[in-house]
Amino acid sequence: MEKAIMIGFLNKETRSKWDGLFGSGRLPSPKEFIAALSLKVAKR
C-alpha cells in the first residue's frame, strides 16, 4: 500500500489532485489516504 501511494504521489500527471487532497508536497499515511478518498467518493 505504501509503495502504491508513493508511486501515485510521484506521478506528475496526478500531482495537482494529490496536492488538493493532502496539501502541497505532503505524503499521506495509508490510513489517511483511504479516509480522504472515502470521503471524496461519498460526496459524489
N, CA, C and O atoms as a GROMACS GRO file, in nm:
protein
  176
    1MET      N    1   0.083  -0.119   0.000
    1MET     CA    2   0.000   0.000   0.000
    1MET      C    3   0.087   0.125   0.000
    1MET      O    4   0.061   0.220  -0.074
    2GLU      N    5   0.190   0.125   0.083
    2GLU     CA    6   0.278   0.242   0.091
    2GLU      C    7   0.350   0.266  -0.042
    2GLU      O    8   0.370   0.380  -0.083
    3LYS      N    9   0.389   0.158  -0.109
    3LYS     CA   10   0.456   0.170  -0.238
    3LYS      C   11   0.361   0.230  -0.342
    3LYS      O   12   0.401   0.315  -0.421
    4ALA      N   13   0.237   0.186  -0.342
    4ALA     CA   14   0.138   0.238  -0.437
    4ALA      C   15   0.111   0.386  -0.412
    4ALA      O   16   0.097   0.464  -0.506
    5ILE      N   17   0.105   0.425  -0.286
    5ILE     CA   18   0.085   0.566  -0.252
    5ILE      C   19   0.204   0.649  -0.302
    5ILE      O   20   0.185   0.758  -0.356
    6MET      N   21   0.324   0.599  -0.283
    6MET     CA   22   0.443   0.670  -0.328
    6MET      C   23   0.444   0.685  -0.480
    6MET      O   24   0.479   0.792  -0.531
    7ILE      N   25   0.406   0.580  -0.552
    7ILE     CA   26   0.402   0.587  -0.699
    7ILE      C   27   0.301   0.693  -0.743
    7ILE      O   28   0.331   0.773  -0.832
    8GLY      N   29   0.184   0.694  -0.682
    8GLY     CA   30   0.084   0.795  -0.716
    8GLY      C   31   0.130   0.935  -0.680
    8GLY      O   32   0.105   1.030  -0.755
    9PHE      N   33   0.195   0.948  -0.568
    9PHE     CA   34   0.245   1.078  -0.522
    9PHE      C   35   0.348   1.135  -0.619
    9PHE      O   36   0.351   1.256  -0.643
   10LEU      N   37   0.432   1.050  -0.674
   10LEU     CA   38   0.539   1.094  -0.763
   10LEU      C   39   0.493   1.114  -0.907
   10LEU      O   40   0.569   1.165  -0.989
   11ASN      N   41   0.370   1.075  -0.940
   11ASN     CA   42   0.317   1.089  -1.075
   11ASN      C   43   0.286   1.236  -1.103
   11ASN      O   44   0.198   1.295  -1.040
   12LYS      N   45   0.358   1.294  -1.198
   12LYS     CA   46   0.341   1.437  -1.229
   12LYS      C   47   0.204   1.468  -1.287
   12LYS      O   48   0.156   1.580  -1.271
   13GLU      N   49   0.141   1.373  -1.354
   13GLU     CA   50   0.010   1.396  -1.415
   13GLU      C   51  -0.102   1.410  -1.312
   13GLU      O   52  -0.200   1.480  -1.337
   14THR      N   53  -0.088   1.344  -1.198
   14THR     CA   54  -0.194   1.348  -1.096
   14THR      C   55  -0.154   1.431  -0.973
   14THR      O   56  -0.227   1.435  -0.874
   15ARG      N   57  -0.040   1.496  -0.978
   15ARG     CA   58   0.012   1.567  -0.861
   15ARG      C   59  -0.082   1.675  -0.810
   15ARG      O   60  -0.094   1.694  -0.689
   16SER      N   61  -0.150   1.744  -0.899
   16SER     CA   62  -0.241   1.851  -0.853
   16SER      C   63  -0.357   1.793  -0.772
   16SER      O   64  -0.405   1.857  -0.679
   17LYS      N   65  -0.403   1.673  -0.807
   17LYS     CA   66  -0.509   1.608  -0.729
   17LYS      C   67  -0.458   1.572  -0.590
   17LYS      O   68  -0.529   1.590  -0.491
   18TRP      N   69  -0.336   1.521  -0.583
   18TRP     CA   70  -0.276   1.487  -0.454
   18TRP      C   71  -0.263   1.611  -0.366
   18TRP      O   72  -0.299   1.610  -0.249
   19ASP      N   73  -0.211   1.718  -0.426
   19ASP     CA   74  -0.194   1.841  -0.350
   19ASP      C   75  -0.327   1.895  -0.301
   19ASP      O   76  -0.335   1.951  -0.192
   20GLY      N   77  -0.432   1.879  -0.382
   20GLY     CA   78  -0.565   1.924  -0.342
   20GLY      C   79  -0.622   1.843  -0.226
   20GLY      O   80  -0.693   1.897  -0.142
   21LEU      N   81  -0.592   1.714  -0.223
   21LEU     CA   82  -0.645   1.627  -0.117
   21LEU      C   83  -0.564   1.635   0.013
   21LEU      O   84  -0.622   1.636   0.121
   22PHE      N   85  -0.432   1.642   0.002
   22PHE     CA   86  -0.348   1.627   0.120
   22PHE      C   87  -0.259   1.747   0.152
   22PHE      O   88  -0.193   1.748   0.256
   23GLY      N   89  -0.258   1.847   0.066
   23GLY     CA   90  -0.170   1.962   0.085
   23GLY      C   91  -0.047   1.949  -0.003
   23GLY      O   92  -0.005   1.838  -0.037
   24SER      N   93   0.009   2.059  -0.039
   24SER     CA   94   0.121   2.062  -0.133
   24SER      C   95   0.243   1.988  -0.079
   24SER      O   96   0.294   2.020   0.028
   25GLY      N   97   0.288   1.888  -0.155
   25GLY     CA   98   0.408   1.815  -0.120
   25GLY      C   99   0.396   1.722  -0.001
   25GLY      O  100   0.498   1.676   0.051
   26ARG      N  101   0.277   1.694   0.044
   26ARG     CA  102   0.256   1.611   0.163
   26ARG      C  103   0.219   1.468   0.125
   26ARG      O  104   0.124   1.446   0.050
   27LEU      N  105   0.293   1.372   0.177
   27LEU     CA  106   0.268   1.230   0.152
   27LEU      C  107   0.183   1.174   0.266
   27LEU      O  108   0.227   1.174   0.381
   28PRO      N  109   0.062   1.126   0.236
   28PRO     CA  110  -0.027   1.078   0.342
   28PRO      C  111   0.010   0.936   0.388
   28PRO      O  112   0.074   0.860   0.316
   29SER      N  113  -0.032   0.903   0.508
   29SER     CA  114  -0.019   0.766   0.556
   29SER      C  115  -0.127   0.683   0.487
   29SER      O  116  -0.224   0.739   0.436
   30PRO      N  117  -0.112   0.549   0.484
   30PRO     CA  118  -0.216   0.467   0.421
   30PRO      C  119  -0.355   0.491   0.481
   30PRO      O  120  -0.454   0.495   0.408
   31LYS      N  121  -0.362   0.506   0.612
   31LYS     CA  122  -0.491   0.529   0.679
   31LYS      C  123  -0.552   0.662   0.634
   31LYS      O  124  -0.671   0.670   0.606
   32GLU      N  125  -0.471   0.766   0.629
   32GLU     CA  126  -0.518   0.898   0.586
   32GLU      C  127  -0.560   0.895   0.439
   32GLU      O  128  -0.659   0.958   0.401
   33PHE      N  129  -0.485   0.824   0.356
   33PHE     CA  130  -0.516   0.811   0.214
   33PHE      C  131  -0.654   0.748   0.194
   33PHE      O  132  -0.735   0.800   0.117
   34ILE      N  133  -0.680   0.638   0.262
   34ILE     CA  134  -0.808   0.569   0.250
   34ILE      C  135  -0.922   0.657   0.300
   34ILE      O  136  -1.028   0.665   0.238
   35ALA      N  137  -0.901   0.724   0.413
   35ALA     CA  138  -1.005   0.810   0.468
   35ALA      C  139  -1.038   0.926   0.374
   35ALA      O  140  -1.156   0.956   0.353
   36ALA      N  141  -0.937   0.990   0.318
   36ALA     CA  142  -0.960   1.104   0.228
   36ALA      C  143  -1.033   1.061   0.102
   36ALA      O  144  -1.125   1.129   0.057
   37LEU      N  145  -0.992   0.950   0.044
   37LEU     CA  146  -1.059   0.903  -0.078
   37LEU      C  147  -1.201   0.855  -0.049
   37LEU      O  148  -1.289   0.874  -0.132
   38SER      N  149  -1.222   0.796   0.066
   38SER     CA  150  -1.357   0.752   0.103
   38SER      C  151  -1.451   0.871   0.114
   38SER      O  152  -1.565   0.865   0.068
   39LEU      N  153  -1.404   0.978   0.176
   39LEU     CA  154  -1.486   1.099   0.187
   39LEU      C  155  -1.514   1.159   0.051
   39LEU      O  156  -1.625   1.207   0.025
   40LYS      N  157  -1.415   1.157  -0.037
   40LYS     CA  158  -1.431   1.212  -0.172
   40LYS      C  159  -1.536   1.133  -0.250
   40LYS      O  160  -1.619   1.192  -0.318
   41VAL      N  161  -1.533   1.001  -0.240
   41VAL     CA  162  -1.629   0.914  -0.309
   41VAL      C  163  -1.768   0.932  -0.250
   41VAL      O  164  -1.867   0.935  -0.323
   42ALA      N  165  -1.777   0.943  -0.118
   42ALA     CA  166  -1.906   0.956  -0.051
   42ALA      C  167  -1.977   1.086  -0.090
   42ALA      O  168  -2.100   1.091  -0.091
   43LYS      N  169  -1.902   1.190  -0.122
   43LYS     CA  170  -1.961   1.318  -0.160
   43LYS      C  171  -2.023   1.314  -0.299
   43LYS      O  172  -2.106   1.399  -0.331
   44ARG      N  173  -1.984   1.219  -0.381
   44ARG     CA  174  -2.039   1.209  -0.517
   44ARG      C  175  -2.171   1.147  -0.511
   44ARG      O  176  -2.235   1.128  -0.615
   0.00000   0.00000   0.00000
